[in-house]
Amino acid sequence: MIYALDSNIISFLLKDNSVVYENFDRATEDGSSCIIPPISYYEVKRGLMFSGATTKANDFDVLCREFGVGAMSEPMWNEAARIYTDRRRKGRMIEDADLFIAAFCIVNGYTLVTNNTKHFEGIDNLTFVDWS
């Protein structure tokens, strides 16, 4: 299984959150791996750059090399548009960043790891877990 990390989970890893690390260790013991969605990369990178957190930025670069950063694709954009349409018709809008992360996971068959589960509830074909 491949787990895609939401920006909040990456932040927990950068803060050495023991609960998130325990769940990460359990997941990787069974041969699973992690990837960073491109939108999560952007959200974390911009926050670290703005705050001038050079040590955390270096730690983040290490995570990116270890896990890899996913790529945006035309199927991802199409899935994001489908999710947007579905959510808008239901009156349950979410932010674009969350739409893009969900679409990235769905198109690639990844399980999203997030602690913002409410943001992702009701999105068809999205599997997510909370490691926090």
A tleap script that builds the chain and sets N, CA, C and O, in Angstrom:
source leaprc.protein.ff14SB
mol = sequence {
  NMET ILE TYR ALA LEU ASP SER ASN ILE ILE
  SER PHE LEU LEU LYS ASP ASN SER VAL VAL
  TYR GLU ASN PHE ASP ARG ALA THR GLU ASP
  GLY SER SER CYS ILE ILE PRO PRO ILE SER
  TYR TYR GLU VAL LYS ARG GLY LEU MET PHE
  SER GLY ALA THR THR LYS ALA ASN ASP PHE
  ASP VAL LEU CYS ARG GLU PHE GLY VAL GLY
  ALA MET SER GLU PRO MET TRP ASN GLU ALA
  ALA ARG ILE TYR THR ASP ARG ARG ARG LYS
  GLY ARG MET ILE GLU ASP ALA ASP LEU PHE
  ILE ALA ALA PHE CYS ILE VAL ASN GLY TYR
  THR LEU VAL THR ASN ASN THR LYS HIE PHE
  GLU GLY ILE ASP ASN LEU THR PHE VAL ASP
  TRP CSER
}
set mol.1.N position { 0.855 -1.181 0.000 }
set mol.1.CA position { 0.000 0.000 0.000 }
set mol.1.C position { 0.898 1.240 0.000 }
set mol.1.O position { 1.969 1.264 0.606 }
set mol.2.N position { 0.425 2.247 -0.691 }
set mol.2.CA position { 1.141 3.521 -0.694 }
set mol.2.C position { 0.264 4.563 -0.012 }
set mol.2.O position { -0.905 4.743 -0.353 }
set mol.3.N position { 0.861 5.241 0.958 }
set mol.3.CA position { 0.176 6.289 1.700 }
set mol.3.C position { 0.637 7.651 1.194 }
set mol.3.O position { 1.836 7.907 1.084 }
set mol.4.N position { -0.316 8.518 0.890 }
set mol.4.CA position { -0.036 9.891 0.482 }
set mol.4.C position { -0.250 10.786 1.694 }
set mol.4.O position { -1.309 10.743 2.320 }
set mol.5.N position { 0.742 11.588 2.023 }
set mol.5.CA position { 0.716 12.376 3.251 }
set mol.5.C position { 0.163 13.776 3.027 }
set mol.5.O position { 0.677 14.543 2.213 }
set mol.6.N position { -0.895 14.091 3.766 }
set mol.6.CA position { -1.442 15.442 3.764 }
set mol.6.C position { -0.439 16.355 4.462 }
set mol.6.O position { 0.391 15.891 5.243 }
set mol.7.N position { -0.520 17.638 4.182 }
set mol.7.CA position { 0.447 18.589 4.748 }
set mol.7.C position { 0.431 18.588 6.273 }
set mol.7.O position { 1.475 18.794 6.892 }
set mol.8.N position { -0.727 18.362 6.895 }
set mol.8.CA position { -0.772 18.364 8.359 }
set mol.8.C position { 0.003 17.190 8.942 }
set mol.8.O position { 0.610 17.323 10.004 }
set mol.9.N position { -0.006 16.049 8.270 }
set mol.9.CA position { 0.748 14.886 8.737 }
set mol.9.C position { 2.241 15.129 8.552 }
set mol.9.O position { 3.039 14.749 9.409 }
set mol.10.N position { 2.624 15.753 7.452 }
set mol.10.CA position { 4.037 16.113 7.245 }
set mol.10.C position { 4.495 17.049 8.358 }
set mol.10.O position { 5.594 16.894 8.891 }
set mol.11.N position { 3.658 18.015 8.705 }
set mol.11.CA position { 4.001 18.933 9.797 }
set mol.11.C position { 4.195 18.180 11.104 }
set mol.11.O position { 5.116 18.478 11.864 }
set mol.12.N position { 3.333 17.207 11.368 }
set mol.12.CA position { 3.497 16.398 12.579 }
set mol.12.C position { 4.826 15.634 12.550 }
set mol.12.O position { 5.509 15.537 13.569 }
set mol.13.N position { 5.189 15.095 11.382 }
set mol.13.CA position { 6.475 14.394 11.273 }
set mol.13.C position { 7.640 15.342 11.532 }
set mol.13.O position { 8.601 14.982 12.212 }
set mol.14.N position { 7.554 16.550 10.992 }
set mol.14.CA position { 8.620 17.535 11.185 }
set mol.14.C position { 8.723 17.994 12.641 }
set mol.14.O position { 9.774 18.460 13.079 }
set mol.15.N position { 7.633 17.858 13.378 }
set mol.15.CA position { 7.622 18.222 14.810 }
set mol.15.C position { 7.871 17.007 15.699 }
set mol.15.O position { 7.719 17.077 16.918 }
set mol.16.N position { 8.260 15.882 15.070 }
set mol.16.CA position { 8.564 14.645 15.799 }
set mol.16.C position { 7.395 14.163 16.656 }
set mol.16.O position { 7.593 13.728 17.790 }
set mol.17.N position { 6.190 14.239 16.121 }
set mol.17.CA position { 5.006 13.762 16.830 }
set mol.17.C position { 5.094 12.247 16.989 }
set mol.17.O position { 5.110 11.514 16.000 }
set mol.18.N position { 5.150 11.783 18.234 }
set mol.18.CA position { 5.385 10.358 18.493 }
set mol.18.C position { 4.244 9.472 17.999 }
set mol.18.O position { 4.497 8.364 17.526 }
set mol.19.N position { 3.008 9.925 18.096 }
set mol.19.CA position { 1.868 9.119 17.647 }
set mol.19.C position { 1.928 8.917 16.135 }
set mol.19.O position { 1.720 7.806 15.647 }
set mol.20.N position { 2.209 9.977 15.402 }
set mol.20.CA position { 2.299 9.878 13.946 }
set mol.20.C position { 3.477 8.976 13.559 }
set mol.20.O position { 3.359 8.156 12.648 }
set mol.21.N position { 4.607 9.128 14.249 }
set mol.21.CA position { 5.762 8.274 13.952 }
set mol.21.C position { 5.478 6.811 14.237 }
set mol.21.O position { 5.917 5.943 13.483 }
set mol.22.N position { 4.755 6.518 15.310 }
set mol.22.CA position { 4.395 5.125 15.624 }
set mol.22.C position { 3.531 4.530 14.519 }
set mol.22.O position { 3.757 3.399 14.088 }
set mol.23.N position { 2.549 5.291 14.066 }
set mol.23.CA position { 1.686 4.814 12.976 }
set mol.23.C position { 2.470 4.663 11.677 }
set mol.23.O position { 2.255 3.711 10.926 }
set mol.24.N position { 3.373 5.594 11.412 }
set mol.24.CA position { 4.228 5.508 10.237 }
set mol.24.C position { 5.076 4.234 10.301 }
set mol.24.O position { 5.171 3.501 9.317 }
set mol.25.N position { 5.688 3.972 11.456 }
set mol.25.CA position { 6.518 2.770 11.615 }
set mol.25.C position { 5.707 1.499 11.394 }
set mol.25.O position { 6.166 0.577 10.719 }
set mol.26.N position { 4.503 1.445 11.959 }
set mol.26.CA position { 3.627 0.272 11.777 }
set mol.26.C position { 3.296 0.067 10.301 }
set mol.26.O position { 3.319 -1.057 9.800 }
set mol.27.N position { 2.992 1.150 9.621 }
set mol.27.CA position { 2.605 1.057 8.210 }
set mol.27.C position { 3.769 0.590 7.349 }
set mol.27.O position { 3.583 -0.218 6.439 }
set mol.28.N position { 4.956 1.088 7.626 }
set mol.28.CA position { 6.091 0.735 6.774 }
set mol.28.C position { 6.672 -0.639 7.121 }
set mol.28.O position { 7.376 -1.234 6.306 }
set mol.29.N position { 6.386 -1.139 8.309 }
set mol.29.CA position { 6.845 -2.490 8.672 }
set mol.29.C position { 6.246 -3.552 7.762 }
set mol.29.O position { 6.872 -4.582 7.513 }
set mol.30.N position { 5.041 -3.310 7.265 }
set mol.30.CA position { 4.385 -4.302 6.397 }
set mol.30.C position { 4.741 -4.106 4.918 }
set mol.30.O position { 4.130 -4.720 4.043 }
set mol.31.N position { 5.730 -3.252 4.646 }
set mol.31.CA position { 6.169 -3.053 3.270 }
set mol.31.C position { 5.509 -1.883 2.563 }
set mol.31.O position { 5.806 -1.616 1.399 }
set mol.32.N position { 4.622 -1.183 3.249 }
set mol.32.CA position { 3.977 -0.013 2.655 }
set mol.32.C position { 4.996 1.127 2.534 }
set mol.32.O position { 6.034 1.132 3.195 }
set mol.33.N position { 4.673 2.070 1.687 }
set mol.33.CA position { 5.548 3.228 1.512 }
set mol.33.C position { 4.707 4.505 1.514 }
set mol.33.O position { 3.477 4.461 1.538 }
set mol.34.N position { 5.395 5.628 1.489 }
set mol.34.CA position { 4.729 6.931 1.526 }
set mol.34.C position { 5.186 7.777 0.338 }
set mol.34.O position { 6.277 7.601 -0.205 }
set mol.35.N position { 4.311 8.691 -0.036 }
set mol.35.CA position { 4.615 9.670 -1.078 }
set mol.35.C position { 4.013 10.999 -0.649 }
set mol.35.O position { 3.032 11.045 0.093 }
set mol.36.N position { 4.616 12.072 -1.126 }
set mol.36.CA position { 4.112 13.407 -0.818 }
set mol.36.C position { 3.379 13.940 -2.049 }
set mol.36.O position { 3.985 14.115 -3.106 }
set mol.37.N position { 2.073 14.197 -1.913 }
set mol.37.CA position { 1.346 14.790 -3.049 }
set mol.37.C position { 1.935 16.157 -3.399 }
set mol.37.O position { 2.415 16.860 -2.510 }
set mol.38.N position { 1.907 16.544 -4.660 }
set mol.38.CA position { 2.505 17.825 -5.044 }
set mol.38.C position { 1.892 19.025 -4.327 }
set mol.38.O position { 2.598 19.988 -4.029 }
set mol.39.N position { 0.606 18.983 -4.049 }
set mol.39.CA position { -0.031 20.110 -3.353 }
set mol.39.C position { 0.422 20.157 -1.898 }
set mol.39.O position { 0.617 21.242 -1.349 }
set mol.40.N position { 0.592 18.993 -1.264 }
set mol.40.CA position { 1.123 18.961 0.110 }
set mol.40.C position { 2.536 19.531 0.131 }
set mol.40.O position { 2.901 20.284 1.034 }
set mol.41.N position { 3.322 19.163 -0.872 }
set mol.41.CA position { 4.679 19.704 -0.979 }
set mol.41.C position { 4.636 21.229 -0.995 }
set mol.41.O position { 5.355 21.892 -0.247 }
set mol.42.N position { 3.792 21.767 -1.851 }
set mol.42.CA position { 3.667 23.218 -1.987 }
set mol.42.C position { 3.225 23.862 -0.672 }
set mol.42.O position { 3.795 24.868 -0.250 }
set mol.43.N position { 2.210 23.283 -0.024 }
set mol.43.CA position { 1.701 23.877 1.215 }
set mol.43.C position { 2.766 23.903 2.304 }
set mol.43.O position { 2.919 24.907 2.999 }
set mol.44.N position { 3.497 22.811 2.457 }
set mol.44.CA position { 4.536 22.750 3.487 }
set mol.44.C position { 5.701 23.666 3.124 }
set mol.44.O position { 6.184 24.423 3.967 }
set mol.45.N position { 6.149 23.601 1.880 }
set mol.45.CA position { 7.300 24.398 1.437 }
set mol.45.C position { 7.055 25.891 1.615 }
set mol.45.O position { 7.921 26.610 2.113 }
set mol.46.N position { 5.867 26.361 1.207 }
set mol.46.CA position { 5.589 27.801 1.325 }
set mol.46.C position { 5.548 28.241 2.785 }
set mol.46.O position { 6.006 29.335 3.115 }
set mol.47.N position { 5.005 27.399 3.656 }
set mol.47.CA position { 4.963 27.737 5.079 }
set mol.47.C position { 6.350 27.809 5.687 }
set mol.47.O position { 6.639 28.715 6.469 }
set mol.48.N position { 7.209 26.867 5.340 }
set mol.48.CA position { 8.570 26.860 5.869 }
set mol.48.C position { 9.376 28.031 5.328 }
set mol.48.O position { 10.142 28.652 6.065 }
set mol.49.N position { 9.209 28.332 4.053 }
set mol.49.CA position { 9.923 29.468 3.457 }
set mol.49.C position { 9.474 30.782 4.089 }
set mol.49.O position { 10.302 31.630 4.421 }
set mol.50.N position { 8.159 30.949 4.256 }
set mol.50.CA position { 7.640 32.195 4.816 }
set mol.50.C position { 8.135 32.408 6.238 }
set mol.50.O position { 8.480 33.526 6.620 }
set mol.51.N position { 8.169 31.333 7.022 }
set mol.51.CA position { 8.561 31.467 8.428 }
set mol.51.C position { 10.073 31.465 8.626 }
set mol.51.O position { 10.556 31.723 9.729 }
set mol.52.N position { 10.825 31.173 7.562 }
set mol.52.CA position { 12.277 31.158 7.682 }
set mol.52.C position { 12.802 29.986 8.501 }
set mol.52.O position { 13.875 30.072 9.098 }
set mol.53.N position { 12.052 28.901 8.529 }
set mol.53.CA position { 12.405 27.721 9.328 }
set mol.53.C position { 13.389 26.852 8.552 }
set mol.53.O position { 13.009 25.824 7.991 }
set mol.54.N position { 14.660 27.269 8.520 }
set mol.54.CA position { 15.642 26.585 7.679 }
set mol.54.C position { 15.934 25.158 8.146 }
set mol.54.O position { 16.122 24.273 7.312 }
set mol.55.N position { 15.974 24.918 9.435 }
set mol.55.CA position { 16.229 23.560 9.922 }
set mol.55.C position { 15.103 22.628 9.522 }
set mol.55.O position { 15.347 21.527 9.028 }
set mol.56.N position { 13.866 23.067 9.735 }
set mol.56.CA position { 12.700 22.256 9.346 }
set mol.56.C position { 12.649 22.097 7.824 }
set mol.56.O position { 12.249 21.047 7.323 }
set mol.57.N position { 13.053 23.135 7.092 }
set mol.57.CA position { 13.081 23.053 5.629 }
set mol.57.C position { 14.080 21.988 5.179 }
set mol.57.O position { 13.813 21.245 4.234 }
set mol.58.N position { 15.209 21.914 5.840 }
set mol.58.CA position { 16.194 20.869 5.525 }
set mol.58.C position { 15.640 19.489 5.851 }
set mol.58.O position { 15.831 18.541 5.090 }
set mol.59.N position { 14.950 19.378 6.990 }
set mol.59.CA position { 14.317 18.109 7.358 }
set mol.59.C position { 13.258 17.719 6.324 }
set mol.59.O position { 13.124 16.549 5.967 }
set mol.60.N position { 12.518 18.706 5.856 }
set mol.60.CA position { 11.501 18.453 4.844 }
set mol.60.C position { 12.134 17.965 3.544 }
set mol.60.O position { 11.614 17.053 2.902 }
set mol.61.N position { 13.242 18.564 3.160 }
set mol.61.CA position { 13.943 18.124 1.958 }
set mol.61.C position { 14.371 16.656 2.071 }
set mol.61.O position { 14.319 15.914 1.091 }
set mol.62.N position { 14.791 16.247 3.262 }
set mol.62.CA position { 15.170 14.857 3.502 }
set mol.62.C position { 13.945 13.946 3.323 }
set mol.62.O position { 14.030 12.901 2.679 }
set mol.63.N position { 12.793 14.360 3.907 }
set mol.63.CA position { 11.558 13.579 3.737 }
set mol.63.C position { 11.192 13.444 2.263 }
set mol.63.O position { 10.795 12.372 1.806 }
set mol.64.N position { 11.329 14.528 1.534 }
set mol.64.CA position { 10.983 14.512 0.107 }
set mol.64.C position { 11.876 13.549 -0.666 }
set mol.64.O position { 11.398 12.828 -1.541 }
set mol.65.N position { 13.152 13.532 -0.354 }
set mol.65.CA position { 14.058 12.594 -1.027 }
set mol.65.C position { 13.726 11.156 -0.639 }
set mol.65.O position { 13.785 10.253 -1.474 }
set mol.66.N position { 13.378 10.945 0.632 }
set mol.66.CA position { 13.070 9.600 1.112 }
set mol.66.C position { 11.760 9.071 0.529 }
set mol.66.O position { 11.707 7.931 0.066 }
set mol.67.N position { 10.704 9.887 0.547 }
set mol.67.CA position { 9.378 9.443 0.119 }
set mol.67.C position { 9.119 9.674 -1.365 }
set mol.67.O position { 8.422 8.888 -2.007 }
set mol.68.N position { 9.669 10.733 -1.900 }
set mol.68.CA position { 9.365 11.148 -3.261 }
set mol.68.C position { 8.170 12.083 -3.275 }
set mol.68.O position { 7.307 12.026 -2.399 }
set mol.69.N position { 8.134 12.934 -4.270 }
set mol.69.CA position { 7.039 13.884 -4.453 }
set mol.69.C position { 6.313 13.492 -5.733 }
set mol.69.O position { 6.933 13.341 -6.786 }
set mol.70.N position { 5.012 13.331 -5.639 }
set mol.70.CA position { 4.209 12.954 -6.792 }
set mol.70.C position { 4.106 14.073 -7.808 }
set mol.70.O position { 4.484 15.215 -7.544 }
set mol.71.N position { 3.592 13.729 -8.964 }
set mol.71.CA position { 3.440 14.695 -10.054 }
set mol.71.C position { 1.964 14.928 -10.359 }
set mol.71.O position { 1.122 14.049 -10.173 }
set mol.72.N position { 1.680 16.121 -10.828 }
set mol.72.CA position { 0.333 16.433 -11.289 }
set mol.72.C position { 0.172 15.843 -12.692 }
set mol.72.O position { 1.134 15.738 -13.453 }
set mol.73.N position { -1.045 15.468 -13.009 }
set mol.73.CA position { -1.296 14.861 -14.317 }
set mol.73.C position { -2.679 15.285 -14.810 }
set mol.73.O position { -3.516 15.746 -14.033 }
set mol.74.N position { -2.897 15.123 -16.090 }
set mol.74.CA position { -4.210 15.457 -16.648 }
set mol.74.C position { -5.322 14.633 -15.998 }
set mol.74.O position { -6.372 15.193 -15.683 }
set mol.75.N position { -5.138 13.317 -15.782 }
set mol.75.CA position { -6.194 12.567 -15.085 }
set mol.75.C position { -6.492 13.114 -13.686 }
set mol.75.O position { -7.638 13.084 -13.240 }
set mol.76.N position { -5.459 13.617 -12.993 }
set mol.76.CA position { -5.675 14.198 -11.670 }
set mol.76.C position { -6.560 15.449 -11.773 }
set mol.76.O position { -7.490 15.622 -10.985 }
set mol.77.N position { -6.270 16.303 -12.733 }
set mol.77.CA position { -7.079 17.518 -12.909 }
set mol.77.C position { -8.523 17.158 -13.270 }
set mol.77.O position { -9.463 17.789 -12.786 }
set mol.78.N position { -8.693 16.149 -14.115 }
set mol.78.CA position { -10.043 15.721 -14.474 }
set mol.78.C position { -10.796 15.184 -13.262 }
set mol.78.O position { -11.981 15.466 -13.085 }
set mol.79.N position { -10.112 14.416 -12.438 }
set mol.79.CA position { -10.741 13.892 -11.219 }
set mol.79.C position { -11.074 15.027 -10.258 }
set mol.79.O position { -12.130 15.012 -9.626 }
set mol.80.N position { -10.194 15.999 -10.142 }
set mol.80.CA position { -10.461 17.155 -9.280 }
set mol.80.C position { -11.710 17.900 -9.758 }
set mol.80.O position { -12.530 18.325 -8.944 }
set mol.81.N position { -11.850 18.055 -11.060 }
set mol.81.CA position { -13.035 18.722 -11.604 }
set mol.81.C position { -14.295 17.909 -11.317 }
set mol.81.O position { -15.350 18.478 -11.036 }
set mol.82.N position { -14.188 16.578 -11.388 }
set mol.82.CA position { -15.331 15.717 -11.063 }
set mol.82.C position { -15.722 15.861 -9.593 }
set mol.82.O position { -16.904 15.968 -9.268 }
set mol.83.N position { -14.731 15.863 -8.712 }
set mol.83.CA position { -14.999 16.017 -7.281 }
set mol.83.C position { -15.633 17.382 -7.014 }
set mol.83.O position { -16.609 17.486 -6.272 }
set mol.84.N position { -15.073 18.422 -7.623 }
set mol.84.CA position { -15.615 19.770 -7.449 }
set mol.84.C position { -17.085 19.818 -7.845 }
set mol.84.O position { -17.923 20.339 -7.109 }
set mol.85.N position { -17.387 19.267 -9.018 }
set mol.85.CA position { -18.758 19.271 -9.517 }
set mol.85.C position { -19.694 18.540 -8.565 }
set mol.85.O position { -20.772 19.032 -8.232 }
set mol.86.N position { -19.268 17.363 -8.134 }
set mol.86.CA position { -20.068 16.569 -7.211 }
set mol.86.C position { -20.296 17.309 -5.898 }
set mol.86.O position { -21.425 17.378 -5.414 }
set mol.87.N position { -19.240 17.859 -5.323 }
set mol.87.CA position { -19.356 18.560 -4.038 }
set mol.87.C position { -20.203 19.834 -4.172 }
set mol.87.O position { -21.011 20.138 -3.295 }
set mol.88.N position { -20.019 20.560 -5.251 }
set mol.88.CA position { -20.780 21.798 -5.432 }
set mol.88.C position { -22.266 21.503 -5.574 }
set mol.88.O position { -23.098 22.207 -5.001 }
set mol.89.N position { -22.604 20.462 -6.335 }
set mol.89.CA position { -24.015 20.090 -6.490 }
set mol.89.C position { -24.638 19.679 -5.164 }
set mol.89.O position { -25.832 19.886 -4.944 }
set mol.90.N position { -23.845 19.107 -4.294 }
set mol.90.CA position { -24.332 18.669 -2.977 }
set mol.90.C position { -24.261 19.783 -1.942 }
set mol.90.O position { -24.721 19.612 -0.813 }
set mol.91.N position { -23.679 20.938 -2.323 }
set mol.91.CA position { -23.544 22.042 -1.382 }
set mol.91.C position { -22.519 21.752 -0.286 }
set mol.91.O position { -22.656 22.241 0.835 }
set mol.92.N position { -21.497 20.960 -0.603 }
set mol.92.CA position { -20.483 20.557 0.377 }
set mol.92.C position { -19.085 20.896 -0.137 }
set mol.92.O position { -18.240 20.012 -0.280 }
set mol.93.N position { -18.850 22.154 -0.409 }
set mol.93.CA position { -17.581 22.587 -0.989 }
set mol.93.C position { -16.426 22.417 0.004 }
set mol.93.O position { -16.593 22.527 1.219 }
set mol.94.N position { -15.258 22.146 -0.566 }
set mol.94.CA position { -14.015 22.133 0.197 }
set mol.94.C position { -12.988 22.935 -0.590 }
set mol.94.O position { -13.196 23.241 -1.764 }
set mol.95.N position { -11.885 23.272 0.059 }
set mol.95.CA position { -10.858 24.077 -0.592 }
set mol.95.C position { -10.228 23.325 -1.766 }
set mol.95.O position { -10.159 22.096 -1.777 }
set mol.96.N position { -9.773 24.094 -2.748 }
set mol.96.CA position { -9.154 23.495 -3.925 }
set mol.96.C position { -7.979 22.596 -3.561 }
set mol.96.O position { -7.830 21.520 -4.140 }
set mol.97.N position { -7.146 23.015 -2.618 }
set mol.97.CA position { -5.984 22.194 -2.253 }
set mol.97.C position { -6.430 20.795 -1.831 }
set mol.97.O position { -5.805 19.806 -2.213 }
set mol.98.N position { -7.498 20.707 -1.052 }
set mol.98.CA position { -8.002 19.403 -0.624 }
set mol.98.C position { -8.570 18.609 -1.806 }
set mol.98.O position { -8.418 17.389 -1.870 }
set mol.99.N position { -9.222 19.306 -2.735 }
set mol.99.CA position { -9.708 18.639 -3.958 }
set mol.99.C position { -8.553 18.020 -4.739 }
set mol.99.O position { -8.633 16.880 -5.194 }
set mol.100.N position { -7.475 18.795 -4.886 }
set mol.100.CA position { -6.328 18.312 -5.653 }
set mol.100.C position { -5.660 17.127 -4.965 }
set mol.100.O position { -5.264 16.167 -5.627 }
set mol.101.N position { -5.532 17.188 -3.651 }
set mol.101.CA position { -4.920 16.082 -2.901 }
set mol.101.C position { -5.786 14.835 -3.027 }
set mol.101.O position { -5.271 13.741 -3.263 }
set mol.102.N position { -7.087 14.993 -2.873 }
set mol.102.CA position { -7.997 13.848 -3.007 }
set mol.102.C position { -7.909 13.253 -4.411 }
set mol.102.O position { -7.836 12.035 -4.567 }
set mol.103.N position { -7.917 14.106 -5.422 }
set mol.103.CA position { -7.842 13.629 -6.803 }
set mol.103.C position { -6.526 12.898 -7.056 }
set mol.103.O position { -6.515 11.861 -7.719 }
set mol.104.N position { -5.432 13.419 -6.544 }
set mol.104.CA position { -4.125 12.777 -6.683 }
set mol.104.C position { -4.176 11.357 -6.109 }
set mol.104.O position { -3.674 10.414 -6.721 }
set mol.105.N position { -4.784 11.217 -4.935 }
set mol.105.CA position { -4.873 9.902 -4.284 }
set mol.105.C position { -5.776 8.947 -5.068 }
set mol.105.O position { -5.422 7.787 -5.278 }
set mol.106.N position { -6.922 9.428 -5.492 }
set mol.106.CA position { -7.870 8.572 -6.213 }
set mol.106.C position { -7.264 8.061 -7.515 }
set mol.106.O position { -7.304 6.863 -7.793 }
set mol.107.N position { -6.708 8.961 -8.307 }
set mol.107.CA position { -6.162 8.593 -9.614 }
set mol.107.C position { -5.016 7.586 -9.476 }
set mol.107.O position { -4.860 6.699 -10.315 }
set mol.108.N position { -4.225 7.724 -8.428 }
set mol.108.CA position { -3.065 6.854 -8.257 }
set mol.108.C position { -3.327 5.643 -7.363 }
set mol.108.O position { -2.461 4.780 -7.220 }
set mol.109.N position { -4.515 5.576 -6.763 }
set mol.109.CA position { -4.843 4.450 -5.893 }
set mol.109.C position { -4.147 4.500 -4.550 }
set mol.109.O position { -3.909 3.459 -3.938 }
set mol.110.N position { -3.815 5.705 -4.077 }
set mol.110.CA position { -3.130 5.877 -2.797 }
set mol.110.C position { -4.140 6.086 -1.672 }
set mol.110.O position { -5.254 6.559 -1.899 }
set mol.111.N position { -3.737 5.732 -0.470 }
set mol.111.CA position { -4.519 6.013 0.734 }
set mol.111.C position { -4.005 7.315 1.323 }
set mol.111.O position { -2.812 7.452 1.592 }
set mol.112.N position { -4.896 8.263 1.522 }
set mol.112.CA position { -4.528 9.558 2.088 }
set mol.112.C position { -4.384 9.442 3.605 }
set mol.112.O position { -5.226 8.841 4.273 }
set mol.113.N position { -3.318 10.019 4.136 }
set mol.113.CA position { -3.122 10.115 5.581 }
set mol.113.C position { -3.325 11.572 5.959 }
set mol.113.O position { -2.585 12.444 5.505 }
set mol.114.N position { -4.334 11.839 6.796 }
set mol.114.CA position { -4.683 13.204 7.172 }
set mol.114.C position { -5.281 13.224 8.568 }
set mol.114.O position { -5.791 12.210 9.044 }
set mol.115.N position { -5.219 14.362 9.216 }
set mol.115.CA position { -5.998 14.488 10.450 }
set mol.115.C position { -7.201 15.397 10.218 }
set mol.115.O position { -7.955 15.687 11.148 }
set mol.116.N position { -7.378 15.843 8.985 }
set mol.116.CA position { -8.551 16.647 8.610 }
set mol.116.C position { -9.576 15.762 7.906 }
set mol.116.O position { -9.975 16.045 6.776 }
set mol.117.N position { -9.991 14.713 8.562 }
set mol.117.CA position { -10.871 13.740 7.926 }
set mol.117.C position { -12.195 14.350 7.485 }
set mol.117.O position { -12.760 13.921 6.479 }
set mol.118.N position { -12.697 15.331 8.206 }
set mol.118.CA position { -13.978 15.955 7.839 }
set mol.118.C position { -13.906 16.598 6.457 }
set mol.118.O position { -14.899 16.631 5.731 }
set mol.119.N position { -12.729 17.107 6.097 }
set mol.119.CA position { -12.575 17.741 4.780 }
set mol.119.C position { -12.802 16.739 3.651 }
set mol.119.O position { -13.232 17.115 2.561 }
set mol.120.N position { -12.512 15.467 3.913 }
set mol.120.CA position { -12.495 14.467 2.852 }
set mol.120.C position { -13.668 13.493 2.893 }
set mol.120.O position { -13.798 12.639 2.017 }
set mol.121.N position { -14.520 13.617 3.903 }
set mol.121.CA position { -15.672 12.715 4.001 }
set mol.121.C position { -16.606 12.922 2.817 }
set mol.121.O position { -16.847 14.052 2.393 }
set mol.122.N position { -17.122 11.829 2.294 }
set mol.122.CA position { -18.097 11.895 1.211 }
set mol.122.C position { -17.500 12.013 -0.177 }
set mol.122.O position { -18.237 12.181 -1.149 }
set mol.123.N position { -16.171 11.928 -0.294 }
set mol.123.CA position { -15.557 11.951 -1.622 }
set mol.123.C position { -15.489 10.512 -2.118 }
set mol.123.O position { -14.813 9.668 -1.531 }
set mol.124.N position { -16.203 10.251 -3.209 }
set mol.124.CA position { -16.265 8.902 -3.772 }
set mol.124.C position { -14.881 8.361 -4.113 }
set mol.124.O position { -14.037 9.074 -4.657 }
set mol.125.N position { -14.664 7.100 -3.789 }
set mol.125.CA position { -13.450 6.357 -4.150 }
set mol.125.C position { -12.187 6.816 -3.436 }
set mol.125.O position { -11.091 6.397 -3.809 }
set mol.126.N position { -12.310 7.669 -2.414 }
set mol.126.CA position { -11.146 8.104 -1.657 }
set mol.126.C position { -11.061 7.301 -0.364 }
set mol.126.O position { -12.024 7.216 0.399 }
set mol.127.N position { -9.897 6.718 -0.139 }
set mol.127.CA position { -9.612 6.017 1.100 }
set mol.127.C position { -8.686 6.888 1.925 }
set mol.127.O position { -7.678 7.375 1.413 }
set mol.128.N position { -9.008 7.093 3.191 }
set mol.128.CA position { -8.136 7.893 4.041 }
set mol.128.C position { -8.095 7.344 5.446 }
set mol.128.O position { -9.015 6.662 5.897 }
set mol.129.N position { -6.997 7.658 6.137 }
set mol.129.CA position { -6.783 7.268 7.524 }
set mol.129.C position { -6.212 8.463 8.279 }
set mol.129.O position { -5.671 9.396 7.686 }
set mol.130.N position { -6.346 8.409 9.601 }
set mol.130.CA position { -5.813 9.448 10.473 }
set mol.130.C position { -4.747 8.826 11.359 }
set mol.130.O position { -5.056 7.977 12.196 }
set mol.131.N position { -3.506 9.233 11.187 }
set mol.131.CA position { -2.409 8.717 12.006 }
set mol.131.C position { -2.156 9.566 13.227 }
set mol.131.O position { -1.239 9.271 13.993 }
set mol.132.N position { -2.934 10.610 13.439 }
set mol.132.CA position { -2.656 11.488 14.587 }
set mol.132.C position { -3.451 11.063 15.805 }
set mol.132.O position { -3.343 11.686 16.861 }
savepdb mol mol.pdb
quit
